[in-house]
Amino acid sequence: MSSTLLRLGLWTLVLILALFVVRESYSEAPIAEMIPQRMLEQAMMVSASLVVAGVALKVFEKGTKVVSKGKTRCTVCGKPVPAGAIYCREHLRNMLEREDHRTHGGTRPR
């Protein structure tokens, strides 16, 4: 989410700066009248607020990752599992049996 806000803000900023350059470069042309200064100012404020919100969310996301780092959970049922594990013991066995059945056809003796 934070990356999306940050990218949206930065791309909006690039677009606003391009419109500003066009407006100032062709100040006597009719195209300058189509780009009002007030619109550019408001769009710049929206862009800046999106960038600030994106940076703030990025900081909060990093903070939540640090806080919840020690609590890894099974991807299937959500039970707490040891660090580095993906599945709880029960689901790990199911996954290994399924993989063994898929690769060896299930005829392998135990």
C-alpha positions in Angstrom: 0.0 0.0 0.0 2.8 2.4 0.9 4.6 1.7 -2.3 1.5 2.4 -4.3 0.9 5.7 -2.6 4.5 6.7 -3.0 4.6 5.8 -6.7 1.3 7.5 -7.4 2.5 10.7 -5.6 5.8 10.7 -7.5 4.3 10.1 -10.9 1.7 12.8 -10.2 4.6 15.1 -9.3 6.4 14.3 -12.6 3.2 15.0 -14.5 2.6 18.3 -12.7 6.2 19.4 -13.3 5.9 18.6 -17.0 2.6 20.6 -17.3 4.3 23.5 -15.5 7.2 23.4 -18.0 4.8 23.4 -20.9 2.8 26.2 -19.4 5.9 28.4 -18.8 7.5 27.5 -22.1 4.5 28.4 -24.2 3.1 31.3 -22.1 1.8 33.2 -25.1 0.3 30.1 -26.8 -3.4 29.1 -26.3 -2.2 25.9 -24.6 -1.0 28.0 -21.5 -4.6 29.1 -20.9 -5.7 25.4 -20.8 -3.4 24.8 -17.8 -4.5 27.1 -15.0 -1.9 28.0 -12.3 -4.4 27.3 -9.5 -4.9 23.7 -10.8 -1.1 23.1 -10.8 -0.8 24.4 -7.3 -3.7 22.1 -6.0 -2.3 19.1 -7.9 1.2 19.8 -6.4 -0.4 19.8 -2.9 -2.2 16.5 -3.6 1.0 15.0 -4.9 3.1 16.1 -2.0 0.5 14.7 0.5 0.5 11.4 -1.3 4.3 11.2 -1.1 4.3 12.1 2.6 1.5 9.5 3.3 3.5 6.9 1.3 6.7 7.5 3.3 4.8 7.5 6.6 3.1 4.2 5.8 6.4 2.7 4.7 7.9 3.6 8.2 4.8 2.1 10.0 5.1 -1.1 7.9 8.7 -1.6 8.8 7.8 -1.0 12.4 5.1 -3.7 12.4 7.4 -6.1 10.7 9.9 -5.6 13.6 7.2 -6.1 16.2 5.7 -9.2 14.7 8.9 -10.7 13.5 9.1 -13.5 16.1 5.6 -14.8 15.6 5.7 -17.0 12.5 2.6 -18.9 11.8 1.5 -21.9 9.7 0.3 -20.7 6.2 -2.6 -23.2 6.3 -4.1 -23.0 9.8 -2.3 -20.1 11.5 -0.8 -22.0 14.4 2.5 -20.7 15.8 5.5 -22.5 14.3 9.2 -22.3 15.0 11.3 -19.6 13.3 12.0 -20.5 9.7 9.2 -23.0 9.4 6.3 -22.5 7.0 3.8 -25.2 8.1 2.9 -26.7 11.5 3.9 -30.3 12.0 0.5 -31.7 10.9 0.4 -29.7 7.7 4.0 -30.3 7.0 3.4 -34.1 7.0 0.4 -33.7 4.7 2.4 -31.6 2.3 5.3 -34.1 2.3 2.9 -37.1 1.8 1.2 -35.3 -1.1 4.5 -34.5 -2.7 5.8 -38.0 -2.2 2.6 -39.3 -3.8 2.9 -36.9 -6.7 6.5 -37.7 -7.5 6.6 -41.4 -6.7 3.0 -42.4 -7.5 2.2 -43.5 -4.0 3.7 -47.0 -4.5 6.7 -46.3 -2.5 7.0 -48.6 0.7 7.3 -46.9 4.0 
